[in-house]
Amino acid sequence: MNFVLLPYSVILAQFAVFRPNKRNIIHPKGVQLDGERKVAVGNCIDISEVKDALKKKKVSINDYILVASSLAMSQIATDVNRTQVSIPFTLKDYPKRLEDIRMGNDFSCLPFTMKFPEVRELSSFK
């Protein structure tokens, strides 16, 4: 099953490497790097509080993280409306016992187009 997406992933990789316009969405054309790093640090959040709030709204933690990632990327990549990402997933069954856990490379990635929201001002999401 993990070979199903391999041809598509190879095509995407070749397109990314050999495309004529090698523009970087994080550093768009015309932007000069000055060597200054910009870092954002936030307060610690209790994950149990987040899970409780999401459960009340019937939203999965995976959906929440995907939306948070999309909003964060939309703040960085301001000149595009989407980006291509790969979401990894496991091909293993959930183990019934601790002894059933085995190490290995039984995973694959699902290519996914992440569309950025029309409104990118974070203060509008309350």
Beta strands, then each sheet from edge to edge (+ up, - down):
strand 1: 82-90
strand 2: 107-115
sheet 1: 1+ 2-
end
